[in-house]
Amino acid sequence: MEKLFCLGLLFGMVGGALIVANSYKARSLVKKSQSEIMDKVDEKMDECLKQMEQSKESGKKEKKAEK
């Protein structure tokens, strides 16, 4: 069962790659989707970094208050 699933997944990926390679519309759609995903990932990473910086700053303030 798992082998059949893996074969289906492999054939689907190959078929999708062939369609994208031979179709300009599909290729442009893939590129557009990739750029949108990268923008969203960048935004999330920026948010995470800001939260980490804020938590570090609050941790430093708490340590100074304890002294």
C-alpha positions, 0 to 999 in steps of 0.5 A: 500500500505504501509503495503504491502511494509513493509511486502515485506521488512520484508520477504526480510530481513528474506529471506536474513538472512536465506540465509546468515545463511545457506551459507558459501560463502554468510556469508563470503561475508557479513563479507568482505563487513562489514569490507570494509564499516567500513574501509571507515567510519573510513577514512571519520571520520578521514578526518572530525576530521582533518577538524574540528581541522584545522577550530578550529586552524584557528578560534583561529588564527583569534581571536588572530589577532583581539585582 
